[in-house]
């Protein structure tokens, strides 16, 4: 599994710098940068906009690929589905 994306690292940097200079320092604009970066990071995690490349390759004529859905996990723990389960 790859590390955090460039966007995630950038948002983390802005959040950390905003806390250092805005919360523990005198700069009000940096405080709002920290708040904005924190909100964006939480929104990205809630939406699930992080993509993970699982396979890359070429298929030759006659070859096939099966694509299936795996249970969603975060940090190795199963995440409860946000969708309502259909009961039959």
Backbone as numpy.savetxt, mean C-alpha at the origin, in Angstrom:
# Nx Ny Nz CAx CAy CAz Cx Cy Cz
9.33 -11.12 -1.90 8.49 -9.94 -1.90 9.37 -8.70 -1.90
9.03 -7.76 -2.71 9.81 -6.54 -2.82 9.54 -5.61 -1.65
10.42 -4.64 -1.47 10.25 -3.67 -0.41 9.18 -2.65 -0.76
9.07 -1.60 0.05 8.06 -0.58 -0.21 8.32 0.15 -1.53
7.25 0.62 -2.15 7.37 1.32 -3.42 7.99 2.70 -3.22
8.36 3.33 -4.32 8.96 4.67 -4.25 7.98 5.68 -3.67
6.72 5.53 -4.03 5.70 6.45 -3.51 5.58 6.28 -2.00
5.53 5.02 -1.54 5.41 4.76 -0.10 6.63 5.30 0.65
7.82 5.10 0.09 9.02 5.63 0.75 9.00 7.16 0.79
8.52 7.78 -0.30 8.43 9.24 -0.33 7.43 9.78 0.68
6.27 9.13 0.77 5.27 9.56 1.74 5.77 9.36 3.17
6.49 8.26 3.40 7.05 8.01 4.73 8.07 9.09 5.09
8.90 9.46 4.11 9.89 10.51 4.35 9.21 11.83 4.68
8.18 12.20 3.90 7.47 13.46 4.16 6.77 13.43 5.51
6.20 12.31 5.87 5.54 12.21 7.17 6.55 12.36 8.30
7.67 11.67 8.19 8.70 11.75 9.23 9.28 13.16 9.34
9.57 13.78 8.18 10.11 15.15 8.19 9.08 16.13 8.74
7.81 15.93 8.40 6.76 16.80 8.92 6.60 16.69 10.41
6.72 15.48 10.94 6.63 15.31 12.40 7.82 15.98 13.07
9.02 15.79 12.51 10.21 16.38 13.10 10.14 17.91 13.13
9.72 18.49 12.01 9.75 19.96 11.90 8.43 20.63 12.26
7.33 19.91 12.17 6.03 20.53 12.42 5.45 20.21 13.78
5.62 18.97 14.24 5.09 18.60 15.55 6.09 18.94 16.63
7.34 18.53 16.43 8.38 18.79 17.43 9.13 20.09 17.16
8.79 20.77 16.07 9.43 22.04 15.73 8.37 23.13 15.58
8.80 24.31 15.16 7.87 25.45 15.12 7.12 25.64 13.80
7.29 24.77 12.82 6.75 25.02 11.48 5.35 24.44 11.30
4.37 25.31 11.15 3.00 24.86 10.94 2.80 24.23 9.56
3.40 24.76 8.47 3.24 24.08 7.17 3.75 22.64 7.19
4.86 22.37 7.87 5.38 21.01 7.95 4.43 20.10 8.74
3.72 20.67 9.71 2.73 19.88 10.44 1.65 19.39 9.48
1.17 20.27 8.59 0.13 19.89 7.65 0.66 18.93 6.59
1.95 19.04 6.24 2.55 18.05 5.34 2.53 16.68 6.00
2.85 16.61 7.29 2.83 15.34 8.02 1.41 14.77 8.06
0.43 15.60 8.33 -0.96 15.14 8.38 -1.40 14.63 7.00
-1.08 15.38 5.95 -1.45 14.97 4.60 -0.78 13.66 4.18
0.51 13.52 4.48 1.22 12.29 4.13 0.64 11.10 4.89
0.31 11.30 6.16 -0.28 10.22 6.96 -1.62 9.79 6.36
-2.46 10.78 6.00 -3.76 10.46 5.42 -3.63 9.73 4.09
-2.69 10.17 3.25 -2.49 9.50 1.97 -2.01 8.06 2.14
-1.11 7.84 3.11 -0.63 6.49 3.36 -1.76 5.59 3.83
-2.62 6.10 4.72 -3.75 5.30 5.20 -4.75 5.04 4.08
-5.01 6.04 3.23 -5.94 5.86 2.12 -5.41 4.82 1.13
-4.12 4.88 0.82 -3.53 3.90 -0.10 -3.64 2.49 0.48
-3.44 2.35 1.77 -3.53 1.02 2.39 -4.98 0.54 2.39
-5.94 1.44 2.66 -7.35 1.05 2.69 -7.86 0.67 1.30
-7.45 1.42 0.30 -7.88 1.15 -1.07 -7.16 -0.07 -1.62
-5.97 -0.31 -1.13 -5.21 -1.45 -1.63 -4.54 -1.15 -2.95
-4.00 0.03 -3.09 -3.40 0.43 -4.36 -1.96 -0.03 -4.51
-1.50 -0.88 -3.66 -0.16 -1.44 -3.78 -0.21 -2.69 -4.63
0.51 -2.71 -5.73 0.53 -3.86 -6.60 1.81 -4.64 -6.38
1.72 -5.95 -6.50 2.87 -6.80 -6.34 3.01 -7.66 -7.59
4.16 -7.58 -8.24 4.42 -8.38 -9.41 4.68 -9.81 -8.97
3.89 -10.74 -9.45 4.01 -12.13 -9.05 4.76 -12.93 -10.11
4.50 -12.68 -11.37 5.12 -13.45 -12.43 5.28 -12.58 -13.66
6.41 -12.72 -14.33 6.61 -12.06 -15.61 7.33 -13.04 -16.51
6.78 -13.27 -17.66 7.40 -14.19 -18.60 6.62 -14.25 -19.89
7.18 -14.97 -20.85 6.53 -15.11 -22.14 5.89 -16.47 -22.25
4.75 -16.52 -22.89 4.10 -17.78 -23.19 4.36 -18.10 -24.66
4.81 -19.31 -24.88 5.03 -19.76 -26.25 3.73 -20.38 -26.78
3.61 -20.50 -28.07 2.40 -21.11 -28.64 2.16 -22.50 -28.04
0.94 -22.74 -27.61 0.58 -24.02 -27.01 0.65 -24.03 -25.50
1.31 -23.05 -24.88 1.39 -22.98 -23.43 0.17 -22.25 -22.88
-0.15 -22.51 -21.64 -1.29 -21.88 -20.99 -0.89 -21.41 -19.60
-1.66 -20.48 -19.08 -1.41 -19.98 -17.73 -2.74 -19.97 -16.98
-2.71 -20.39 -15.74 -3.91 -20.39 -14.90 -3.78 -19.25 -13.90
-4.78 -18.40 -13.83 -4.79 -17.28 -12.90 -5.88 -17.54 -11.88
-5.51 -17.51 -10.60 -6.51 -17.73 -9.55 -6.35 -16.67 -8.47
-7.36 -16.56 -7.63 -7.39 -15.56 -6.57 -6.91 -16.18 -5.26
-6.00 -15.49 -4.58 -5.53 -15.93 -3.27 -6.19 -15.08 -2.20
-6.27 -15.59 -0.99 -6.82 -14.84 0.12 -5.95 -13.61 0.38
-6.59 -12.47 0.59 -5.86 -11.23 0.84 -5.20 -11.28 2.21
-3.93 -10.91 2.26 -3.21 -10.88 3.54 -2.48 -9.57 3.68
-2.20 -9.21 4.90 -1.37 -8.05 5.19 -0.42 -8.46 6.30
0.85 -8.37 6.04 1.89 -8.76 7.00 1.71 -10.20 7.46
1.29 -11.09 6.54 1.15 -12.50 6.86 -0.13 -12.89 7.56
-0.99 -11.93 7.87 -2.27 -12.24 8.53 -3.40 -12.06 7.54
-4.41 -12.93 7.62 -5.55 -12.85 6.73 -6.38 -11.61 7.06
-6.82 -10.94 6.01 -7.64 -9.73 6.17 -9.09 -10.12 5.94
-9.98 -9.67 6.83 -11.40 -9.95 6.65 -11.91 -9.24 5.41
-12.76 -9.92 4.69 -13.31 -9.36 3.48 -14.23 -8.20 3.80
-14.17 -7.15 3.00 -15.05 -6.01 3.18 -16.38 -6.24 2.49
-16.41 -7.24 1.62 -17.65 -7.54 0.89 -18.50 -8.50 1.68
-19.80 -8.40 1.48 -20.72 -9.30 2.15 -20.66 -10.66 1.47
-20.56 -11.70 2.26 -20.52 -13.04 1.71 -21.93 -13.45 1.25
-22.01 -14.13 0.11 -23.28 -14.58 -0.41 -23.52 -15.99 0.14
-24.65 -16.16 0.80 -24.99 -17.46 1.38 -26.01 -18.14 0.50
-25.80 -19.44 0.27 -26.76 -20.15 -0.57 -27.60 -21.10 0.22
